[in-house]
């Protein structure tokens, strides 16, 4: 399985110079509890964020347009 989402999360997070730990802390602003370990699993492709976490990721990392294009190209 190709880990497209995980790679994009990693790329966007690093581009914004946010550590996994800092990203986990930012999720609290969205009333979502996420550990840095969970973020690591998303980036490695070992797990996927749930829909609420994914929506928050889109806001935090500004990857809405990218995900929209991936979804549309999949169908």
PDB file of N, H, CA, C and O in Angstrom:
ATOM      1  N   UNK A   1       0.839  -1.188   0.000  1.00  0.00           N
ATOM      2  CA  UNK A   1       0.000   0.000   0.000  1.00  0.00           C
ATOM      3  C   UNK A   1       0.881   1.247   0.000  1.00  0.00           C
ATOM      4  O   UNK A   1       1.865   1.329   0.735  1.00  0.00           O
ATOM      5  N   UNK A   2       0.521   2.186  -0.811  1.00  0.00           N
ATOM      6  H   UNK A   2      -0.279   2.120  -1.408  1.00  0.00           H
ATOM      7  CA  UNK A   2       1.288   3.414  -0.923  1.00  0.00           C
ATOM      8  C   UNK A   2       0.837   4.388   0.172  1.00  0.00           C
ATOM      9  O   UNK A   2      -0.358   4.642   0.322  1.00  0.00           O
ATOM     10  N   UNK A   3       1.762   4.914   0.911  1.00  0.00           N
ATOM     11  H   UNK A   3       2.733   4.707   0.789  1.00  0.00           H
ATOM     12  CA  UNK A   3       1.459   5.784   2.053  1.00  0.00           C
ATOM     13  C   UNK A   3       1.419   7.253   1.629  1.00  0.00           C
ATOM     14  O   UNK A   3       2.223   8.062   2.093  1.00  0.00           O
ATOM     15  N   UNK A   4       0.488   7.589   0.754  1.00  0.00           N
ATOM     16  H   UNK A   4      -0.165   6.932   0.377  1.00  0.00           H
ATOM     17  CA  UNK A   4       0.398   8.949   0.223  1.00  0.00           C
ATOM     18  C   UNK A   4       0.063   9.948   1.326  1.00  0.00           C
ATOM     19  O   UNK A   4       0.696  10.999   1.431  1.00  0.00           O
ATOM     20  N   UNK A   5      -0.928   9.621   2.144  1.00  0.00           N
ATOM     21  H   UNK A   5      -1.442   8.768   2.059  1.00  0.00           H
ATOM     22  CA  UNK A   5      -1.352  10.546   3.199  1.00  0.00           C
ATOM     23  C   UNK A   5      -0.242  10.767   4.220  1.00  0.00           C
ATOM     24  O   UNK A   5       0.030  11.903   4.609  1.00  0.00           O
ATOM     25  N   UNK A   6       0.388   9.703   4.645  1.00  0.00           N
ATOM     26  H   UNK A   6       0.167   8.780   4.329  1.00  0.00           H
ATOM     27  CA  UNK A   6       1.458   9.822   5.635  1.00  0.00           C
ATOM     28  C   UNK A   6       2.613  10.682   5.145  1.00  0.00           C
ATOM     29  O   UNK A   6       3.163  11.493   5.891  1.00  0.00           O
ATOM     30  N   UNK A   7       2.970  10.494   3.892  1.00  0.00           N
ATOM     31  H   UNK A   7       2.523   9.835   3.286  1.00  0.00           H
ATOM     32  CA  UNK A   7       4.054  11.293   3.306  1.00  0.00           C
ATOM     33  C   UNK A   7       3.666  12.767   3.237  1.00  0.00           C
ATOM     34  O   UNK A   7       4.492  13.646   3.486  1.00  0.00           O
ATOM     35  N   UNK A   8       2.410  13.030   2.900  1.00  0.00           N
ATOM     36  H   UNK A   8       1.740  12.316   2.699  1.00  0.00           H
ATOM     37  CA  UNK A   8       1.961  14.421   2.808  1.00  0.00           C
ATOM     38  C   UNK A   8       1.916  15.058   4.195  1.00  0.00           C
ATOM     39  O   UNK A   8       2.283  16.223   4.347  1.00  0.00           O
ATOM     40  N   UNK A   9       1.476  14.318   5.202  1.00  0.00           N
ATOM     41  H   UNK A   9       1.178  13.372   5.078  1.00  0.00           H
ATOM     42  CA  UNK A   9       1.463  14.851   6.563  1.00  0.00           C
ATOM     43  C   UNK A   9       2.883  15.212   6.982  1.00  0.00           C
ATOM     44  O   UNK A   9       3.123  16.295   7.515  1.00  0.00           O
ATOM     45  N   UNK A  10       3.817  14.303   6.739  1.00  0.00           N
ATOM     46  H   UNK A  10       3.621  13.424   6.306  1.00  0.00           H
ATOM     47  CA  UNK A  10       5.219  14.554   7.099  1.00  0.00           C
ATOM     48  C   UNK A  10       5.751  15.784   6.372  1.00  0.00           C
ATOM     49  O   UNK A  10       6.355  16.665   6.984  1.00  0.00           O
ATOM     50  N   UNK A  11       5.524  15.836   5.071  1.00  0.00           N
ATOM     51  H   UNK A  11       5.033  15.120   4.574  1.00  0.00           H
ATOM     52  CA  UNK A  11       6.026  16.951   4.263  1.00  0.00           C
ATOM     53  C   UNK A  11       5.449  18.286   4.735  1.00  0.00           C
ATOM     54  O   UNK A  11       6.187  19.255   4.914  1.00  0.00           O
ATOM     55  N   UNK A  12       4.144  18.335   4.934  1.00  0.00           N
ATOM     56  H   UNK A  12       3.544  17.548   4.789  1.00  0.00           H
ATOM     57  CA  UNK A  12       3.503  19.592   5.340  1.00  0.00           C
ATOM     58  C   UNK A  12       3.933  19.999   6.748  1.00  0.00           C
ATOM     59  O   UNK A  12       4.142  21.180   7.024  1.00  0.00           O
ATOM     60  N   UNK A  13       4.063  19.015   7.631  1.00  0.00           N
ATOM     61  H   UNK A  13       3.894  18.056   7.407  1.00  0.00           H
ATOM     62  CA  UNK A  13       4.473  19.307   9.010  1.00  0.00           C
ATOM     63  C   UNK A  13       5.891  19.872   9.035  1.00  0.00           C
ATOM     64  O   UNK A  13       6.163  20.851   9.729  1.00  0.00           O
ATOM     65  N   UNK A  14       6.777  19.262   8.289  1.00  0.00           N
ATOM     66  H   UNK A  14       6.557  18.467   7.724  1.00  0.00           H
ATOM     67  CA  UNK A  14       8.168  19.736   8.247  1.00  0.00           C
ATOM     68  C   UNK A  14       8.275  21.090   7.555  1.00  0.00           C
ATOM     69  O   UNK A  14       9.090  21.928   7.941  1.00  0.00           O
ATOM     70  N   UNK A  15       7.459  21.300   6.544  1.00  0.00           N
ATOM     71  H   UNK A  15       6.797  20.619   6.230  1.00  0.00           H
ATOM     72  CA  UNK A  15       7.466  22.581   5.843  1.00  0.00           C
ATOM     73  C   UNK A  15       7.064  23.708   6.796  1.00  0.00           C
ATOM     74  O   UNK A  15       7.585  24.820   6.705  1.00  0.00           O
ATOM     75  N   UNK A  16       6.141  23.416   7.702  1.00  0.00           N
ATOM     76  H   UNK A  16       5.718  22.513   7.775  1.00  0.00           H
ATOM     77  CA  UNK A  16       5.711  24.414   8.683  1.00  0.00           C
ATOM     78  C   UNK A  16       6.602  24.425   9.930  1.00  0.00           C
ATOM     79  O   UNK A  16       6.369  25.182  10.873  1.00  0.00           O
ATOM     80  N   UNK A  17       7.631  23.562   9.912  1.00  0.00           N
ATOM     81  H   UNK A  17       7.821  22.947   9.146  1.00  0.00           H
ATOM     82  CA  UNK A  17       8.590  23.475  11.017  1.00  0.00           C
ATOM     83  C   UNK A  17       7.902  23.160  12.354  1.00  0.00           C
ATOM     84  O   UNK A  17       8.166  23.789  13.379  1.00  0.00           O
ATOM     85  N   UNK A  18       7.012  22.166  12.302  1.00  0.00           N
ATOM     86  H   UNK A  18       6.797  21.655  11.470  1.00  0.00           H
ATOM     87  CA  UNK A  18       6.277  21.721  13.489  1.00  0.00           C
ATOM     88  C   UNK A  18       6.734  20.299  13.808  1.00  0.00           C
ATOM     89  O   UNK A  18       6.741  19.436  12.930  1.00  0.00           O
ATOM     90  N   UNK A  19       7.111  20.057  15.048  1.00  0.00           N
ATOM     91  H   UNK A  19       7.106  20.759  15.761  1.00  0.00           H
ATOM     92  CA  UNK A  19       7.476  18.703  15.460  1.00  0.00           C
ATOM     93  C   UNK A  19       6.205  17.880  15.661  1.00  0.00           C
ATOM     94  O   UNK A  19       5.109  18.432  15.755  1.00  0.00           O
ATOM     95  N   UNK A  20       6.356  16.574  15.726  1.00  0.00           N
ATOM     96  H   UNK A  20       7.246  16.125  15.650  1.00  0.00           H
ATOM     97  CA  UNK A  20       5.200  15.715  16.007  1.00  0.00           C
ATOM     98  C   UNK A  20       4.606  16.059  17.369  1.00  0.00           C
ATOM     99  O   UNK A  20       3.386  16.066  17.531  1.00  0.00           O
ATOM    100  N   UNK A  21       5.441  16.336  18.322  1.00  0.00           N
ATOM    101  H   UNK A  21       6.432  16.329  18.190  1.00  0.00           H
ATOM    102  CA  UNK A  21       4.969  16.698  19.664  1.00  0.00           C
ATOM    103  C   UNK A  21       4.185  18.016  19.631  1.00  0.00           C
ATOM    104  O   UNK A  21       3.135  18.140  20.262  1.00  0.00           O
ATOM    105  N   UNK A  22       4.709  18.997  18.886  1.00  0.00           N
ATOM    106  H   UNK A  22       5.561  18.896  18.373  1.00  0.00           H
ATOM    107  CA  UNK A  22       4.011  20.284  18.760  1.00  0.00           C
ATOM    108  C   UNK A  22       2.673  20.119  18.042  1.00  0.00           C
ATOM    109  O   UNK A  22       1.681  20.746  18.415  1.00  0.00           O
ATOM    110  N   UNK A  23       2.650  19.276  17.017  1.00  0.00           N
ATOM    111  H   UNK A  23       3.456  18.767  16.715  1.00  0.00           H
ATOM    112  CA  UNK A  23       1.404  19.031  16.296  1.00  0.00           C
ATOM    113  C   UNK A  23       0.363  18.406  17.229  1.00  0.00           C
ATOM    114  O   UNK A  23      -0.809  18.782  17.195  1.00  0.00           O
ATOM    115  N   UNK A  24       0.786  17.470  18.046  1.00  0.00           N
ATOM    116  H   UNK A  24       1.738  17.165  18.073  1.00  0.00           H
ATOM    117  CA  UNK A  24      -0.130  16.860  19.016  1.00  0.00           C
ATOM    118  C   UNK A  24      -0.699  17.913  19.959  1.00  0.00           C
ATOM    119  O   UNK A  24      -1.874  17.850  20.323  1.00  0.00           O
ATOM    120  N   UNK A  25       0.115  18.868  20.354  1.00  0.00           N
ATOM    121  H   UNK A  25       1.069  18.919  20.059  1.00  0.00           H
ATOM    122  CA  UNK A  25      -0.339  19.949  21.236  1.00  0.00           C
ATOM    123  C   UNK A  25      -1.335  20.859  20.510  1.00  0.00           C
ATOM    124  O   UNK A  25      -2.319  21.297  21.107  1.00  0.00           O
ATOM    125  N   UNK A  26      -1.090  21.142  19.247  1.00  0.00           N
ATOM    126  H   UNK A  26      -0.291  20.786  18.762  1.00  0.00           H
ATOM    127  CA  UNK A  26      -1.987  22.003  18.468  1.00  0.00           C
ATOM    128  C   UNK A  26      -3.374  21.375  18.348  1.00  0.00           C
ATOM    129  O   UNK A  26      -4.378  22.087  18.321  1.00  0.00           O
ATOM    130  N   UNK A  27      -3.431  20.057  18.278  1.00  0.00           N
ATOM    131  H   UNK A  27      -2.615  19.480  18.301  1.00  0.00           H
ATOM    132  CA  UNK A  27      -4.727  19.375  18.199  1.00  0.00           C
ATOM    133  C   UNK A  27      -5.631  19.732  19.380  1.00  0.00           C
ATOM    134  O   UNK A  27      -6.855  19.704  19.252  1.00  0.00           O
ATOM    135  N   UNK A  28      -5.046  20.061  20.510  1.00  0.00           N
ATOM    136  H   UNK A  28      -4.051  20.083  20.613  1.00  0.00           H
ATOM    137  CA  UNK A  28      -5.851  20.420  21.690  1.00  0.00           C
ATOM    138  C   UNK A  28      -6.715  21.647  21.421  1.00  0.00           C
ATOM    139  O   UNK A  28      -7.793  21.785  22.001  1.00  0.00           O
ATOM    140  N   UNK A  29      -6.251  22.544  20.544  1.00  0.00           N
ATOM    141  H   UNK A  29      -5.376  22.433  20.073  1.00  0.00           H
ATOM    142  CA  UNK A  29      -7.046  23.723  20.168  1.00  0.00           C
ATOM    143  C   UNK A  29      -8.338  23.321  19.460  1.00  0.00           C
ATOM    144  O   UNK A  29      -9.287  24.102  19.400  1.00  0.00           O
ATOM    145  N   UNK A  30      -8.369  22.105  18.926  1.00  0.00           N
ATOM    146  H   UNK A  30      -7.597  21.470  18.975  1.00  0.00           H
ATOM    147  CA  UNK A  30      -9.541  21.570  18.228  1.00  0.00           C
ATOM    148  C   UNK A  30     -10.312  20.583  19.116  1.00  0.00           C
ATOM    149  O   UNK A  30     -11.200  19.870  18.648  1.00  0.00           O
ATOM    150  N   UNK A  31      -9.956  20.557  20.390  1.00  0.00           N
ATOM    151  H   UNK A  31      -9.234  21.136  20.770  1.00  0.00           H
ATOM    152  CA  UNK A  31     -10.560  19.630  21.359  1.00  0.00           C
ATOM    153  C   UNK A  31     -10.396  18.176  20.939  1.00  0.00           C
ATOM    154  O   UNK A  31     -11.291  17.353  21.130  1.00  0.00           O
ATOM    155  N   UNK A  32      -9.241  17.878  20.366  1.00  0.00           N
ATOM    156  H   UNK A  32      -8.514  18.546  20.211  1.00  0.00           H
ATOM    157  CA  UNK A  32      -8.915  16.523  19.934  1.00  0.00           C
ATOM    158  C   UNK A  32      -7.620  16.117  20.635  1.00  0.00           C
ATOM    159  O   UNK A  32      -6.618  16.830  20.583  1.00  0.00           O
ATOM    160  N   UNK A  33      -7.661  14.976  21.281  1.00  0.00           N
ATOM    161  H   UNK A  33      -8.474  14.396  21.324  1.00  0.00           H
ATOM    162  CA  UNK A  33      -6.467  14.468  21.967  1.00  0.00           C
ATOM    163  C   UNK A  33      -5.764  13.477  21.037  1.00  0.00           C
ATOM    164  O   UNK A  33      -6.335  12.460  20.644  1.00  0.00           O
ATOM    165  N   UNK A  34      -4.525  13.794  20.699  1.00  0.00           N
ATOM    166  H   UNK A  34      -4.062  14.620  21.018  1.00  0.00           H
ATOM    167  CA  UNK A  34      -3.701  12.948  19.829  1.00  0.00           C
ATOM    168  C   UNK A  34      -2.310  12.906  20.422  1.00  0.00           C
ATOM    169  O   UNK A  34      -1.792  13.933  20.862  1.00  0.00           O
ATOM    170  N   UNK A  35      -1.701  11.743  20.440  1.00  0.00           N
ATOM    171  H   UNK A  35      -2.122  10.909  20.083  1.00  0.00           H
ATOM    172  CA  UNK A  35      -0.333  11.635  20.939  1.00  0.00           C
ATOM    173  C   UNK A  35       0.650  11.791  19.776  1.00  0.00           C
ATOM    174  O   UNK A  35       0.296  11.601  18.612  1.00  0.00           O
ATOM    175  N   UNK A  36       1.869  12.134  20.116  1.00  0.00           N
ATOM    176  H   UNK A  36       2.156  12.288  21.061  1.00  0.00           H
ATOM    177  CA  UNK A  36       2.890  12.226  19.070  1.00  0.00           C
ATOM    178  C   UNK A  36       3.147  10.842  18.478  1.00  0.00           C
ATOM    179  O   UNK A  36       3.539  10.722  17.317  1.00  0.00           O
ATOM    180  N   UNK A  37       2.928   9.805  19.272  1.00  0.00           N
ATOM    181  H   UNK A  37       2.610   9.902  20.215  1.00  0.00           H
ATOM    182  CA  UNK A  37       3.071   8.428  18.768  1.00  0.00           C
ATOM    183  C   UNK A  37       2.043   8.110  17.698  1.00  0.00           C
ATOM    184  O   UNK A  37       2.348   7.413  16.730  1.00  0.00           O
ATOM    185  N   UNK A  38       0.821   8.618  17.864  1.00  0.00           N
ATOM    186  H   UNK A  38       0.574   9.184  18.650  1.00  0.00           H
ATOM    187  CA  UNK A  38      -0.218   8.409  16.850  1.00  0.00           C
ATOM    188  C   UNK A  38       0.161   9.119  15.559  1.00  0.00           C
ATOM    189  O   UNK A  38      -0.025   8.581  14.467  1.00  0.00           O
ATOM    190  N   UNK A  39       0.686  10.315  15.685  1.00  0.00           N
ATOM    191  H   UNK A  39       0.837  10.752  16.571  1.00  0.00           H
ATOM    192  CA  UNK A  39       1.118  11.065  14.498  1.00  0.00           C
ATOM    193  C   UNK A  39       2.238  10.316  13.780  1.00  0.00           C
ATOM    194  O   UNK A  39       2.265  10.256  12.551  1.00  0.00           O
ATOM    195  N   UNK A  40       3.145   9.755  14.542  1.00  0.00           N
ATOM    196  H   UNK A  40       3.123   9.804  15.541  1.00  0.00           H
ATOM    197  CA  UNK A  40       4.216   8.955  13.956  1.00  0.00           C
ATOM    198  C   UNK A  40       3.646   7.772  13.170  1.00  0.00           C
ATOM    199  O   UNK A  40       4.119   7.468  12.075  1.00  0.00           O
ATOM    200  N   UNK A  41       2.638   7.112  13.722  1.00  0.00           N
ATOM    201  H   UNK A  41       2.253   7.359  14.611  1.00  0.00           H
ATOM    202  CA  UNK A  41       2.007   5.980  13.032  1.00  0.00           C
ATOM    203  C   UNK A  41       1.329   6.428  11.742  1.00  0.00           C
ATOM    204  O   UNK A  41       1.389   5.722  10.735  1.00  0.00           O
ATOM    205  N   UNK A  42       0.680   7.605  11.764  1.00  0.00           N
ATOM    206  H   UNK A  42       0.632   8.178  12.582  1.00  0.00           H
ATOM    207  CA  UNK A  42       0.051   8.122  10.535  1.00  0.00           C
ATOM    208  C   UNK A  42       1.117   8.345   9.474  1.00  0.00           C
ATOM    209  O   UNK A  42       0.943   7.975   8.313  1.00  0.00           O
ATOM    210  N   UNK A  43       2.217   8.951   9.883  1.00  0.00           N
ATOM    211  H   UNK A  43       2.359   9.252  10.826  1.00  0.00           H
ATOM    212  CA  UNK A  43       3.276   9.294   8.926  1.00  0.00           C
ATOM    213  C   UNK A  43       3.942   8.048   8.349  1.00  0.00           C
ATOM    214  O   UNK A  43       4.367   8.053   7.193  1.00  0.00           O
ATOM    215  N   UNK A  44       4.037   6.990   9.137  1.00  0.00           N
ATOM    216  H   UNK A  44       3.691   6.986  10.075  1.00  0.00           H
ATOM    217  CA  UNK A  44       4.645   5.743   8.668  1.00  0.00           C
ATOM    218  C   UNK A  44       3.666   4.869   7.898  1.00  0.00           C
ATOM    219  O   UNK A  44       4.065   3.908   7.241  1.00  0.00           O
ATOM    220  N   UNK A  45       2.375   5.209   7.983  1.00  0.00           N
ATOM    221  H   UNK A  45       2.051   5.990   8.517  1.00  0.00           H
ATOM    222  CA  UNK A  45       1.363   4.396   7.312  1.00  0.00           C
ATOM    223  C   UNK A  45       0.888   3.222   8.133  1.00  0.00           C
ATOM    224  O   UNK A  45       0.220   2.331   7.610  1.00  0.00           O
ATOM    225  N   UNK A  46       1.223   3.204   9.424  1.00  0.00           N
ATOM    226  H   UNK A  46       1.765   3.928   9.850  1.00  0.00           H
ATOM    227  CA  UNK A  46       0.796   2.117  10.307  1.00  0.00           C
ATOM    228  C   UNK A  46      -0.624   2.318  10.816  1.00  0.00           C
ATOM    229  O   UNK A  46      -1.236   1.378  11.324  1.00  0.00           O
ATOM    230  N   UNK A  47      -1.154   3.529  10.688  1.00  0.00           N
ATOM    231  H   UNK A  47      -0.657   4.292  10.275  1.00  0.00           H
ATOM    232  CA  UNK A  47      -2.514   3.856  11.134  1.00  0.00           C
ATOM    233  C   UNK A  47      -2.994   5.056  10.334  1.00  0.00           C
ATOM    234  O   UNK A  47      -2.209   5.729   9.666  1.00  0.00           O
ATOM    235  N   UNK A  48      -4.288   5.311  10.411  1.00  0.00           N
ATOM    236  H   UNK A  48      -4.926   4.763  10.953  1.00  0.00           H
ATOM    237  CA  UNK A  48      -4.878   6.471   9.735  1.00  0.00           C
ATOM    238  C   UNK A  48      -5.599   7.340  10.754  1.00  0.00           C
ATOM    239  O   UNK A  48      -6.144   6.827  11.732  1.00  0.00           O
ATOM    240  N   UNK A  49      -5.608   8.644  10.537  1.00  0.00           N
ATOM    241  H   UNK A  49      -5.165   9.061   9.743  1.00  0.00           H
ATOM    242  CA  UNK A  49      -6.379   9.520  11.425  1.00  0.00           C
ATOM    243  C   UNK A  49      -7.874   9.280  11.201  1.00  0.00           C
ATOM    244  O   UNK A  49      -8.302   8.934  10.100  1.00  0.00           O
ATOM    245  N   UNK A  50      -8.658   9.471  12.264  1.00  0.00           N
ATOM    246  H   UNK A  50      -8.310   9.753  13.159  1.00  0.00           H
ATOM    247  CA  UNK A  50     -10.107   9.365  12.096  1.00  0.00           C
ATOM    248  C   UNK A  50     -10.601  10.626  11.377  1.00  0.00           C
ATOM    249  O   UNK A  50      -9.828  11.567  11.198  1.00  0.00           O
ATOM    250  N   UNK A  51     -11.862  10.662  10.967  1.00  0.00           N
ATOM    251  H   UNK A  51     -12.490   9.898  11.112  1.00  0.00           H
ATOM    252  CA  UNK A  51     -12.346  11.828  10.204  1.00  0.00           C
ATOM    253  C   UNK A  51     -12.166  13.170  10.923  1.00  0.00           C
ATOM    254  O   UNK A  51     -11.824  14.167  10.287  1.00  0.00           O
ATOM    255  N   UNK A  52     -12.392  13.204  12.233  1.00  0.00           N
ATOM    256  H   UNK A  52     -12.669  12.394  12.749  1.00  0.00           H
ATOM    257  CA  UNK A  52     -12.214  14.463  12.984  1.00  0.00           C
ATOM    258  C   UNK A  52     -10.753  14.896  12.994  1.00  0.00           C
ATOM    259  O   UNK A  52     -10.443  16.075  12.826  1.00  0.00           O
ATOM    260  N   UNK A  53      -9.867  13.937  13.190  1.00  0.00           N
ATOM    261  H   UNK A  53     -10.119  12.979  13.326  1.00  0.00           H
ATOM    262  CA  UNK A  53      -8.442  14.234  13.186  1.00  0.00           C
ATOM    263  C   UNK A  53      -7.995  14.692  11.793  1.00  0.00           C
ATOM    264  O   UNK A  53      -7.172  15.598  11.662  1.00  0.00           O
ATOM    265  N   UNK A  54      -8.545  14.057  10.763  1.00  0.00           N
ATOM    266  H   UNK A  54      -9.213  13.321  10.870  1.00  0.00           H
ATOM    267  CA  UNK A  54      -8.182  14.424   9.398  1.00  0.00           C
ATOM    268  C   UNK A  54      -8.629  15.844   9.069  1.00  0.00           C
ATOM    269  O   UNK A  54      -7.890  16.600   8.440  1.00  0.00           O
ATOM    270  N   UNK A  55      -9.838  16.206   9.492  1.00  0.00           N
ATOM    271  H   UNK A  55     -10.439  15.591  10.003  1.00  0.00           H
ATOM    272  CA  UNK A  55     -10.304  17.576   9.263  1.00  0.00           C
ATOM    273  C   UNK A  55      -9.419  18.591   9.977  1.00  0.00           C
ATOM    274  O   UNK A  55      -9.098  19.641   9.422  1.00  0.00           O
ATOM    275  N   UNK A  56      -9.029  18.275  11.202  1.00  0.00           N
ATOM    276  H   UNK A  56      -9.290  17.421  11.653  1.00  0.00           H
ATOM    277  CA  UNK A  56      -8.136  19.168  11.942  1.00  0.00           C
ATOM    278  C   UNK A  56      -6.776  19.263  11.245  1.00  0.00           C
ATOM    279  O   UNK A  56      -6.208  20.349  11.138  1.00  0.00           O
ATOM    280  N   UNK A  57      -6.257  18.128  10.771  1.00  0.00           N
ATOM    281  H   UNK A  57      -6.719  17.245  10.858  1.00  0.00           H
ATOM    282  CA  UNK A  57      -4.984  18.136  10.037  1.00  0.00           C
ATOM    283  C   UNK A  57      -5.057  19.045   8.822  1.00  0.00           C
ATOM    284  O   UNK A  57      -4.120  19.790   8.536  1.00  0.00           O
ATOM    285  N   UNK A  58      -6.171  18.980   8.109  1.00  0.00           N
ATOM    286  H   UNK A  58      -6.933  18.375   8.341  1.00  0.00           H
ATOM    287  CA  UNK A  58      -6.340  19.830   6.931  1.00  0.00           C
ATOM    288  C   UNK A  58      -6.245  21.305   7.307  1.00  0.00           C
ATOM    289  O   UNK A  58      -5.639  22.098   6.586  1.00  0.00           O
ATOM    290  N   UNK A  59      -6.836  21.665   8.423  1.00  0.00           N
ATOM    291  H   UNK A  59      -7.328  21.022   9.009  1.00  0.00           H
ATOM    292  CA  UNK A  59      -6.781  23.049   8.896  1.00  0.00           C
ATOM    293  C   UNK A  59      -5.373  23.419   9.365  1.00  0.00           C
ATOM    294  O   UNK A  59      -4.825  24.444   8.959  1.00  0.00           O
ATOM    295  N   UNK A  60      -4.803  22.592  10.205  1.00  0.00           N
ATOM    296  H   UNK A  60      -5.248  21.760  10.535  1.00  0.00           H
ATOM    297  CA  UNK A  60      -3.509  22.892  10.822  1.00  0.00           C
ATOM    298  C   UNK A  60      -2.391  22.963   9.780  1.00  0.00           C
ATOM    299  O   UNK A  60      -1.582  23.890   9.785  1.00  0.00           O
ATOM    300  N   UNK A  61      -2.359  21.969   8.888  1.00  0.00           N
ATOM    301  H   UNK A  61      -3.016  21.215   8.885  1.00  0.00           H
ATOM    302  CA  UNK A  61      -1.265  21.867   7.928  1.00  0.00           C
ATOM    303  C   UNK A  61      -1.597  22.473   6.565  1.00  0.00           C
ATOM    304  O   UNK A  61      -0.757  22.493   5.664  1.00  0.00           O
ATOM    305  N   UNK A  62      -2.823  22.964   6.423  1.00  0.00           N
ATOM    306  H   UNK A  62      -3.505  22.948   7.155  1.00  0.00           H
ATOM    307  CA  UNK A  62      -3.276  23.587   5.174  1.00  0.00           C
ATOM    308  C   UNK A  62      -3.105  22.635   3.991  1.00  0.00           C
ATOM    309  O   UNK A  62      -2.475  22.975   2.989  1.00  0.00           O
ATOM    310  N   UNK A  63      -3.674  21.440   4.124  1.00  0.00           N
ATOM    311  H   UNK A  63      -4.186  21.164   4.938  1.00  0.00           H
ATOM    312  CA  UNK A  63      -3.567  20.434   3.065  1.00  0.00           C
ATOM    313  C   UNK A  63      -4.934  20.080   2.472  1.00  0.00           C
ATOM    314  O   UNK A  63      -5.082  19.028   1.850  1.00  0.00           O
ATOM    315  N   UNK A  64      -5.925  20.945   2.658  1.00  0.00           N
ATOM    316  H   UNK A  64      -5.804  21.799   3.164  1.00  0.00           H
ATOM    317  CA  UNK A  64      -7.273  20.679   2.131  1.00  0.00           C
ATOM    318  C   UNK A  64      -7.262  20.463   0.622  1.00  0.00           C
ATOM    319  O   UNK A  64      -7.813  19.476   0.134  1.00  0.00           O
ATOM    320  N   UNK A  65      -6.643  21.369  -0.117  1.00  0.00           N
ATOM    321  H   UNK A  65      -6.195  22.171   0.279  1.00  0.00           H
ATOM    322  CA  UNK A  65      -6.642  21.286  -1.580  1.00  0.00           C
ATOM    323  C   UNK A  65      -5.952  20.012  -2.051  1.00  0.00           C
ATOM    324  O   UNK A  65      -6.405  19.363  -2.995  1.00  0.00           O
ATOM    325  N   UNK A  66      -4.858  19.660  -1.391  1.00  0.00           N
ATOM    326  H   UNK A  66      -4.490  20.186  -0.625  1.00  0.00           H
ATOM    327  CA  UNK A  66      -4.136  18.439  -1.764  1.00  0.00           C
ATOM    328  C   UNK A  66      -5.021  17.210  -1.569  1.00  0.00           C
ATOM    329  O   UNK A  66      -5.119  16.370  -2.463  1.00  0.00           O
ATOM    330  N   UNK A  67      -5.661  17.100  -0.413  1.00  0.00           N
ATOM    331  H   UNK A  67      -5.581  17.782   0.314  1.00  0.00           H
ATOM    332  CA  UNK A  67      -6.507  15.939  -0.144  1.00  0.00           C
ATOM    333  C   UNK A  67      -7.703  15.888  -1.087  1.00  0.00           C
ATOM    334  O   UNK A  67      -8.116  14.810  -1.514  1.00  0.00           O
ATOM    335  N   UNK A  68      -8.247  17.026  -1.402  1.00  0.00           N
ATOM    336  H   UNK A  68      -7.912  17.902  -1.055  1.00  0.00           H
ATOM    337  CA  UNK A  68      -9.376  17.078  -2.335  1.00  0.00           C
ATOM    338  C   UNK A  68      -8.956  16.537  -3.699  1.00  0.00           C
ATOM    339  O   UNK A  68      -9.699  15.781  -4.325  1.00  0.00           O
ATOM    340  N   UNK A  69      -7.769  16.921  -4.158  1.00  0.00           N
ATOM    341  H   UNK A  69      -7.165  17.535  -3.650  1.00  0.00           H
ATOM    342  CA  UNK A  69      -7.291  16.435  -5.461  1.00  0.00           C
ATOM    343  C   UNK A  69      -7.022  14.940  -5.441  1.00  0.00           C
ATOM    344  O   UNK A  69      -7.258  14.257  -6.437  1.00  0.00           O
ATOM    345  N   UNK A  70      -6.531  14.423  -4.323  1.00  0.00           N
ATOM    346  H   UNK A  70      -6.339  14.978  -3.513  1.00  0.00           H
ATOM    347  CA  UNK A  70      -6.259  12.980  -4.209  1.00  0.00           C
ATOM    348  C   UNK A  70      -7.572  12.211  -4.223  1.00  0.00           C
ATOM    349  O   UNK A  70      -7.679  11.182  -4.890  1.00  0.00           O
ATOM    350  N   UNK A  71      -8.556  12.691  -3.504  1.00  0.00           N
ATOM    351  H   UNK A  71      -8.469  13.527  -2.963  1.00  0.00           H
ATOM    352  CA  UNK A  71      -9.850  12.014  -3.450  1.00  0.00           C
ATOM    353  C   UNK A  71     -10.501  12.011  -4.823  1.00  0.00           C
ATOM    354  O   UNK A  71     -11.014  10.981  -5.261  1.00  0.00           O
ATOM    355  N   UNK A  72     -10.490  13.141  -5.506  1.00  0.00           N
ATOM    356  H   UNK A  72     -10.074  13.979  -5.151  1.00  0.00           H
ATOM    357  CA  UNK A  72     -11.118  13.230  -6.815  1.00  0.00           C
ATOM    358  C   UNK A  72     -10.402  12.366  -7.846  1.00  0.00           C
ATOM    359  O   UNK A  72     -11.046  11.821  -8.742  1.00  0.00           O
ATOM    360  N   UNK A  73      -9.087  12.230  -7.736  1.00  0.00           N
ATOM    361  H   UNK A  73      -8.564  12.672  -7.008  1.00  0.00           H
ATOM    362  CA  UNK A  73      -8.361  11.411  -8.714  1.00  0.00           C
ATOM    363  C   UNK A  73      -8.535   9.917  -8.428  1.00  0.00           C
ATOM    364  O   UNK A  73      -8.244   9.084  -9.287  1.00  0.00           O
ATOM    365  N   UNK A  74      -9.009   9.575  -7.225  1.00  0.00           N
ATOM    366  H   UNK A  74      -9.246  10.251  -6.528  1.00  0.00           H
ATOM    367  CA  UNK A  74      -9.208   8.172  -6.868  1.00  0.00           C
ATOM    368  C   UNK A  74     -10.525   7.609  -7.413  1.00  0.00           C
ATOM    369  O   UNK A  74     -10.704   6.394  -7.491  1.00  0.00           O
ATOM    370  N   UNK A  75     -11.431   8.494  -7.785  1.00  0.00           N
ATOM    371  H   UNK A  75     -11.286   9.481  -7.722  1.00  0.00           H
ATOM    372  CA  UNK A  75     -12.757   8.030  -8.232  1.00  0.00           C
ATOM    373  C   UNK A  75     -12.960   8.204  -9.688  1.00  0.00           C
ATOM    374  O   UNK A  75     -14.022   7.861 -10.208  1.00  0.00           O
TER     375      UNK A  75
END
